[in-house]
Amino acid sequence: MRWENLTQLKSYSKLKEAARVDVPAVMSGESGAERVKGYDIPMGGGLEFNYAARPVSEEILDILQELSDEQELGAKYEALYNGERVNTGENRMVLHQLCRGQLGNDVFDGDVNKREFFVEQQKRVAEFAGKVHGGEILNEKGEKFTTVVQIGIGGSDLGPRALYLSLENWAKVNDKLKMKAQFISNVDPDDATAVLYNVDIEHALFIIVSKSGTTLETLTNESFVKDALKKAGLDPSKHMLAVTSETSPLAGNPEYLDSFYMDDYIGGRYSSSSSVGGAVLSLAFGPEVFEEIMAGAAEEDVIAKNTDIRKNPDLLDALIGVYERNILGYPVTAVLPYSQALSRFPAHLQQLDMESNGKSVNRFGEPIDYKTGPVIFGEPGTNGQHSFYQLLHQGTDIIPLQFVGFRNSQMGNDVIIEDSTSQQKLSAGDQLTPKSLGALLAHFENKVMFQGFTWNINSFDQEGVQLGKVLAKKVLSKNTDGALTEYSKLLGIF
Amino acid sequence: MRWENLTQLKSYSKLKEAARVDVPAVMSGESGAERVKGYDIPMGGGLEFNYAARPVSEEILDILQELSDEQELGAKYEALYNGERVNTGENRMVLHQLCRGQLGNDVFDGDVNKREFFVEQQKRVAEFAGKVHGGEILNEKGEKFTTVVQIGIGGSDLGPRALYLSLENWAKVNDKLKMKAQFISNVDPDDATAVLYNVDIEHALFIIVSKSGTTLETLTNESFVKDALKKAGLDPSKHMLAVTSETSPLAGNPEYLDSFYMDDYIGGRYSSSSSVGGAVLSLAFGPEVFEEIMAGAAEEDVIAKNTDIRKNPDLLDALIGVYERNILGYPVTAVLPYSQALSRFPAHLQQLDMESNGKSVNRFGEPIDYKTGPVIFGEPGTNGQHSFYQLLHQGTDIIPLQFVGFRNSQMGNDVIIEDSTSQQKLSAGDQLTPKSLGALLAHFENKVMFQGFTWNINSFDQEGVQLGKVLAKKVLSKNTDGALTEYSKLLGIF
């Protein structure tokens, strides 16, 4: 396998020379309409990827295909899902796709078949959720639990929260909302206090999510919640479960009703497909809804195997993004879902993309001389139109946009105004369902992976976060007052 | 008054030549500690503006002072608050500061004293809120209203929502939460449906906010809510009030319990200080809390009059931002509140800044050849640390950061872990109160204004938003299916 820097590739030099595209011109008239029809690829879950309005021509697409071949992006994906340790610095496999399907060979860690391990965990989660929903697991008074509260930060929060919010109203309308979910993440005590204020604590189950079992913010919030439970005369061990690694202090600990496992081969920002997302979403919506999300993601993972970039929306989105970043020099990308249910999806993508590809050394630790991951930001689209679109329309920088939209609303409730329903005002695409949501999740995960391979960086470590944790502990051990100042000073990036 | 482009200024040429600052170096050791103490300016509401970690030296500060003098930033602010029509393209005064205090001369529109007009509106809002809280205005069954729902989009949503969330928990703890507030903004029917799902509609008051009374998204949501009220057997005119301009179809309309007025001199993104924020916040927290917010903002507005940049945090923040944008070339700024209560404040700032200063023509409509407003994004800080900070630490671009933090939590509820309370882990600064919140709001409004003056652009029009509205209507009138495609095509900025 070749692991070359982007600028070493022959196709990259060709890409620089390719004629630029005048997007408004190529999008006009009949040939524009043809382009809209032609530049469209089917995705998983009934979604479509339309790239007609992005700055590519047939010439550029041909060179991007060459680049994909030269950088062996398909082979690298294959290596990843067959269990090669592509997270090199940390010497780890990258197995989030394995949680939702088997793409290639069996993957072993020692003599553990990892696919079986993940299936087993999800089976245990499903059984646990079934017992909670069925009334076999009850609170101290013998009453049913009605709320589930996830306590975690970063990937243990953003992905599961975005997915929960994406389906909360769909679940209400379709009678799938088994338990309402809430999330505590910020170490700011106002966050936990506010959530607890709104929760019927007697009927609440709390999931502590920490892979290592030592994440400072999460343990702080856990002890905060334990205090609240005790104050309410409740036994914390009857209200808490843990999602952690098998070797952590939280695993199999009698302080919890049960514990479910992920492992070091699932990065935090990719962990929605593991028990980190599985436990809270199975409790909230039922295990079969979580399985649907995973089925949509698995469908997208299979599509991502295609080495023809014109048939692989994840790969093509990645390559066009590289073109926009490295050739056109755009530093920021906006993600604009035309769906209120996806209100926190941009925050999840922000972590997924920026934490994965915000790197300035290649996978061998050598400094690189080209740009990698852009800044990602976004808000639901119709709101954005009344907000920051001014700068997108008329500012001095060009910001690539990614719209996400659906043909039908989730709740089937609509109103006619000015000869169109409000949903008609929104967009094209099908409904946001568990399956299309899973495909959307996987699309962006795969895009980020392909970009990381293209840039020859390790998208799966998180040295910056580790650095932050070390600094926070170091500063706290000495002097709490100056924490931020010290932290900013060490950052040195104002 | 001089209205010169930035690049025409002598001081701008000097700024380009000034020696760059090595931030980690100047922040180290004892001289670094001195810098942290010295580069600190008192703000309104007990806040402090610390710029020690930003890339400025005494030499650069001196040139920024020259630039401020040469571009007459102080005089332009004075002209604005004395009622000059600085929103030139739209030929309008800019009077949001007048809602919260009188900074200069009386301001007249014809023979209307505008300060008296705004005071009168807020008095009417306060009386109305008093009647609702006191039980004089009741629902059809003679019961008290318990919830207020604001229906608006853009500035009618983002600012008021951010302010409400900033104080919701503070209000709970301090027994100031008179009514819970909710917000409907997105035209996606799932947004309104979801809010109505959670609202006790019989005891809910709805505020329709639209200056023109013709905003499509807001009217769509209004008719949606009216349908829901009727379906529940309720009389919409007993559940709705309007915030609008005196000349709009909503004004004095018997379909509403009452109507309160703002005018064309209050831009949407600056409207939190008018009835747009006043009505919902006075109903939620009581008029005296809204007055406290305004008092904090007024305090900051007075500080912003100082023409010595080292004593004016709003002006200095603006100028350092210009230095970062135009000399250092940074395209993005992150705002990172270390306070969960400020979770939606970055979304408000995104609109405020990007809609005001995302312009590529100067105030005379001539194209300019330098960068203006950057992309603004942000999330609460401790969450960000576990998310996109990776790119801030180790990505290939430099992203200026603005931290916002407070010494004490709002809810006084805390927990000791690893020898420090969780609040100690957060930051320095006082508590987030109505007054400090008002000062923070005004700080950023004033910063954006000073940057607009520096760039010689009109920060107070919104041509991009108007364009979006026109395009949306145009496309809807023909063919709803292709709306997004058409829209994107016309944008041409993928």
Chai-1 contact restraints between the chains, C-beta under 6 A:
chainA,res_idxA,chainB,res_idxB,connection_type,confidence,min_distance_angstrom,max_distance_angstrom,comment,restraint_id
A,V23,B,G492,contact,1.0,0.0,6.0,A-B,restraint_1
A,P24,B,G492,contact,1.0,0.0,6.0,A-B,restraint_2
A,M27,B,K489,contact,1.0,0.0,6.0,A-B,restraint_3
A,V36,B,T485,contact,1.0,0.0,6.0,A-B,restraint_4
A,A53,B,S488,contact,1.0,0.0,6.0,A-B,restraint_5
A,A53,B,F494,contact,1.0,0.0,6.0,A-B,restraint_6
A,R54,B,F494,contact,1.0,0.0,6.0,A-B,restraint_7
A,I153,B,H386,contact,1.0,0.0,6.0,A-B,restraint_8
A,G154,B,H386,contact,1.0,0.0,6.0,A-B,restraint_9
A,G154,B,S387,contact,1.0,0.0,6.0,A-B,restraint_10
A,N169,B,D190,contact,1.0,0.0,6.0,A-B,restraint_11
A,N169,B,A194,contact,1.0,0.0,6.0,A-B,restraint_12
A,S185,B,N383,contact,1.0,0.0,6.0,A-B,restraint_13
A,N186,B,Q340,contact,1.0,0.0,6.0,A-B,restraint_14
A,N186,B,P380,contact,1.0,0.0,6.0,A-B,restraint_15
A,N186,B,T382,contact,1.0,0.0,6.0,A-B,restraint_16
A,N186,B,N383,contact,1.0,0.0,6.0,A-B,restraint_17
A,V187,B,T382,contact,1.0,0.0,6.0,A-B,restraint_18
A,V187,B,S422,contact,1.0,0.0,6.0,A-B,restraint_19
A,V187,B,K425,contact,1.0,0.0,6.0,A-B,restraint_20
A,D188,B,S339,contact,1.0,0.0,6.0,A-B,restraint_21
A,D188,B,Q340,contact,1.0,0.0,6.0,A-B,restraint_22
A,D188,B,L426,contact,1.0,0.0,6.0,A-B,restraint_23
A,P189,B,S409,contact,1.0,0.0,6.0,A-B,restraint_24
A,P189,B,N413,contact,1.0,0.0,6.0,A-B,restraint_25
A,P189,B,D414,contact,1.0,0.0,6.0,A-B,restraint_26
A,P189,B,S422,contact,1.0,0.0,6.0,A-B,restraint_27
A,D190,B,N169,contact,1.0,0.0,6.0,A-B,restraint_28
A,D190,B,Q340,contact,1.0,0.0,6.0,A-B,restraint_29
A,D190,B,A341,contact,1.0,0.0,6.0,A-B,restraint_30
A,D190,B,S409,contact,1.0,0.0,6.0,A-B,restraint_31
A,D190,B,Q410,contact,1.0,0.0,6.0,A-B,restraint_32
A,D190,B,M411,contact,1.0,0.0,6.0,A-B,restraint_33
A,D191,B,Q340,contact,1.0,0.0,6.0,A-B,restraint_34
A,T193,B,M411,contact,1.0,0.0,6.0,A-B,restraint_35
A,T193,B,N413,contact,1.0,0.0,6.0,A-B,restraint_36
A,A194,B,N169,contact,1.0,0.0,6.0,A-B,restraint_37
A,T220,B,I417,contact,1.0,0.0,6.0,A-B,restraint_38
A,T220,B,S422,contact,1.0,0.0,6.0,A-B,restraint_39
A,S223,B,V415,contact,1.0,0.0,6.0,A-B,restraint_40
A,F224,B,V415,contact,1.0,0.0,6.0,A-B,restraint_41
A,P331,B,P331,contact,1.0,0.0,6.0,A-B,restraint_42
A,P331,B,D397,contact,1.0,0.0,6.0,A-B,restraint_43
A,V332,B,V332,contact,1.0,0.0,6.0,A-B,restraint_44
A,V332,B,V375,contact,1.0,0.0,6.0,A-B,restraint_45
A,S339,B,D188,contact,1.0,0.0,6.0,A-B,restraint_46
A,Q340,B,N186,contact,1.0,0.0,6.0,A-B,restraint_47
A,Q340,B,D188,contact,1.0,0.0,6.0,A-B,restraint_48
A,Q340,B,D190,contact,1.0,0.0,6.0,A-B,restraint_49
A,Q340,B,D191,contact,1.0,0.0,6.0,A-B,restraint_50
A,A341,B,D190,contact,1.0,0.0,6.0,A-B,restraint_51
A,Q350,B,F388,contact,1.0,0.0,6.0,A-B,restraint_52
A,Q351,B,S387,contact,1.0,0.0,6.0,A-B,restraint_53
A,Q351,B,F388,contact,1.0,0.0,6.0,A-B,restraint_54
A,M354,B,F388,contact,1.0,0.0,6.0,A-B,restraint_55
A,M354,B,L391,contact,1.0,0.0,6.0,A-B,restraint_56
A,E355,B,Q390,contact,1.0,0.0,6.0,A-B,restraint_57
A,G358,B,Q390,contact,1.0,0.0,6.0,A-B,restraint_58
A,G358,B,L391,contact,1.0,0.0,6.0,A-B,restraint_59
A,G358,B,G395,contact,1.0,0.0,6.0,A-B,restraint_60
A,K359,B,Q394,contact,1.0,0.0,6.0,A-B,restraint_61
A,S360,B,Q394,contact,1.0,0.0,6.0,A-B,restraint_62
A,S360,B,T396,contact,1.0,0.0,6.0,A-B,restraint_63
A,K371,B,T396,contact,1.0,0.0,6.0,A-B,restraint_64
A,T372,B,T396,contact,1.0,0.0,6.0,A-B,restraint_65
A,G373,B,L391,contact,1.0,0.0,6.0,A-B,restraint_66
A,V375,B,V332,contact,1.0,0.0,6.0,A-B,restraint_67
A,F377,B,F377,contact,1.0,0.0,6.0,A-B,restraint_68
A,P380,B,N186,contact,1.0,0.0,6.0,A-B,restraint_69
A,T382,B,N186,contact,1.0,0.0,6.0,A-B,restraint_70
A,T382,B,V187,contact,1.0,0.0,6.0,A-B,restraint_71
A,N383,B,S185,contact,1.0,0.0,6.0,A-B,restraint_72
A,N383,B,N186,contact,1.0,0.0,6.0,A-B,restraint_73
A,Q385,B,G468,contact,1.0,0.0,6.0,A-B,restraint_74
A,H386,B,I153,contact,1.0,0.0,6.0,A-B,restraint_75
A,H386,B,G154,contact,1.0,0.0,6.0,A-B,restraint_76
A,S387,B,G154,contact,1.0,0.0,6.0,A-B,restraint_77
A,S387,B,Q351,contact,1.0,0.0,6.0,A-B,restraint_78
A,F388,B,Q350,contact,1.0,0.0,6.0,A-B,restraint_79
A,F388,B,Q351,contact,1.0,0.0,6.0,A-B,restraint_80
A,F388,B,M354,contact,1.0,0.0,6.0,A-B,restraint_81
A,Y389,B,G464,contact,1.0,0.0,6.0,A-B,restraint_82
A,Y389,B,G468,contact,1.0,0.0,6.0,A-B,restraint_83
A,Q390,B,E355,contact,1.0,0.0,6.0,A-B,restraint_84
A,Q390,B,G358,contact,1.0,0.0,6.0,A-B,restraint_85
A,Q390,B,Q462,contact,1.0,0.0,6.0,A-B,restraint_86
A,Q390,B,G464,contact,1.0,0.0,6.0,A-B,restraint_87
A,Q390,B,V465,contact,1.0,0.0,6.0,A-B,restraint_88
A,L391,B,M354,contact,1.0,0.0,6.0,A-B,restraint_89
A,L391,B,G358,contact,1.0,0.0,6.0,A-B,restraint_90
A,L391,B,G373,contact,1.0,0.0,6.0,A-B,restraint_91
A,H393,B,G464,contact,1.0,0.0,6.0,A-B,restraint_92
A,Q394,B,K359,contact,1.0,0.0,6.0,A-B,restraint_93
A,Q394,B,S360,contact,1.0,0.0,6.0,A-B,restraint_94
A,Q394,B,G464,contact,1.0,0.0,6.0,A-B,restraint_95
A,G395,B,G358,contact,1.0,0.0,6.0,A-B,restraint_96
A,T396,B,S360,contact,1.0,0.0,6.0,A-B,restraint_97
A,T396,B,K371,contact,1.0,0.0,6.0,A-B,restraint_98
A,T396,B,T372,contact,1.0,0.0,6.0,A-B,restraint_99
A,D397,B,P331,contact,1.0,0.0,6.0,A-B,restraint_100
A,I398,B,I493,contact,1.0,0.0,6.0,A-B,restraint_101
A,P400,B,F494,contact,1.0,0.0,6.0,A-B,restraint_102
A,L401,B,F494,contact,1.0,0.0,6.0,A-B,restraint_103
A,S409,B,P189,contact,1.0,0.0,6.0,A-B,restraint_104
A,S409,B,D190,contact,1.0,0.0,6.0,A-B,restraint_105
A,Q410,B,D190,contact,1.0,0.0,6.0,A-B,restraint_106
A,M411,B,D190,contact,1.0,0.0,6.0,A-B,restraint_107
A,M411,B,T193,contact,1.0,0.0,6.0,A-B,restraint_108
A,N413,B,P189,contact,1.0,0.0,6.0,A-B,restraint_109
A,N413,B,T193,contact,1.0,0.0,6.0,A-B,restraint_110
A,D414,B,P189,contact,1.0,0.0,6.0,A-B,restraint_111
A,V415,B,S223,contact,1.0,0.0,6.0,A-B,restraint_112
A,V415,B,F224,contact,1.0,0.0,6.0,A-B,restraint_113
A,I417,B,T220,contact,1.0,0.0,6.0,A-B,restraint_114
A,S420,B,L476,contact,1.0,0.0,6.0,A-B,restraint_115
A,S420,B,T480,contact,1.0,0.0,6.0,A-B,restraint_116
A,S422,B,V187,contact,1.0,0.0,6.0,A-B,restraint_117
A,S422,B,P189,contact,1.0,0.0,6.0,A-B,restraint_118
A,S422,B,T220,contact,1.0,0.0,6.0,A-B,restraint_119
A,Q424,B,T480,contact,1.0,0.0,6.0,A-B,restraint_120
A,K425,B,V187,contact,1.0,0.0,6.0,A-B,restraint_121
A,L426,B,D188,contact,1.0,0.0,6.0,A-B,restraint_122
A,S427,B,L484,contact,1.0,0.0,6.0,A-B,restraint_123
A,Q462,B,Q390,contact,1.0,0.0,6.0,A-B,restraint_124
A,G464,B,Y389,contact,1.0,0.0,6.0,A-B,restraint_125
A,G464,B,Q390,contact,1.0,0.0,6.0,A-B,restraint_126
A,G464,B,H393,contact,1.0,0.0,6.0,A-B,restraint_127
A,G464,B,Q394,contact,1.0,0.0,6.0,A-B,restraint_128
A,V465,B,Q390,contact,1.0,0.0,6.0,A-B,restraint_129
A,G468,B,Q385,contact,1.0,0.0,6.0,A-B,restraint_130
A,G468,B,Y389,contact,1.0,0.0,6.0,A-B,restraint_131
A,L476,B,S420,contact,1.0,0.0,6.0,A-B,restraint_132
A,T480,B,S420,contact,1.0,0.0,6.0,A-B,restraint_133
A,T480,B,Q424,contact,1.0,0.0,6.0,A-B,restraint_134
A,L484,B,S427,contact,1.0,0.0,6.0,A-B,restraint_135
A,T485,B,V36,contact,1.0,0.0,6.0,A-B,restraint_136
A,S488,B,A53,contact,1.0,0.0,6.0,A-B,restraint_137
A,K489,B,M27,contact,1.0,0.0,6.0,A-B,restraint_138
A,G492,B,V23,contact,1.0,0.0,6.0,A-B,restraint_139
A,G492,B,P24,contact,1.0,0.0,6.0,A-B,restraint_140
A,I493,B,I398,contact,1.0,0.0,6.0,A-B,restraint_141
A,F494,B,V23,contact,1.0,0.0,6.0,A-B,restraint_142
A,F494,B,A53,contact,1.0,0.0,6.0,A-B,restraint_143
A,F494,B,R54,contact,1.0,0.0,6.0,A-B,restraint_144
A,F494,B,P400,contact,1.0,0.0,6.0,A-B,restraint_145
